Amino acid sequence: MADRTIKSILRFIADKASVDRTERDIGRIEKALDEQRAAAERTQQAFTSLEDVSVRIGAAGAAVLDAVQILTTAASGVAVALNDEVVSRGAWASTPLADGDRVEVLTAVQGG
């Protein structure tokens, strides 16, 4: 009888340990899912922002300067490429944008 009781207690302890491990695993999985959801939301917000910028830049008569003013608040240390070609600062206002143009705005960052 004592052996049976000891075996029952050991099974109970093993089952409890298994449940504890499972609950910890579930907690880790839930945390990972929350992180994935947050990352997906940030990505969606970034795409929404890009779509908004695209609509504002797509207005008739938009120039490179308009894109720069939308994409950065930096007053200096800014370089712009339009379709992989550098556009000099003096030409930003007079360089028109066309549908499908790719504008890259690069800003200098201090530090290392």
C-alpha positions, 0 to 999 in steps of 0.5 A: 500500500505504501508503494502505491501511495508513493508512486501516486505522489511521485506521479502527482509531482511529475504531473504538476511539474509538467503543468508548470513547464507547460504554463511557462511555455504558454507564457513565453509563447503569449509574450512572443505573440504580443511582440509579433503583434506589436511589430506588425502594428509598427510596420503597418503604421510605417506603411500608412505613413509612407502612403500618406507621404506618397499622396502628398508628394504626388500632388501636381507640381511637386518638386524634390524640395517638397519631398525633403520637407516632408521626409526630414526636419533636418536643416543641414547635413541632408543629401537627396537622390532622385532615381539613384542620381544625386540632386544638388541642394540648389536644384531641389526646388526646381527638380520636378517629381514624376509618378514612380520616382524614387526619392532617397533623403539621407541625413548625416548623423553624428556619433560612432 
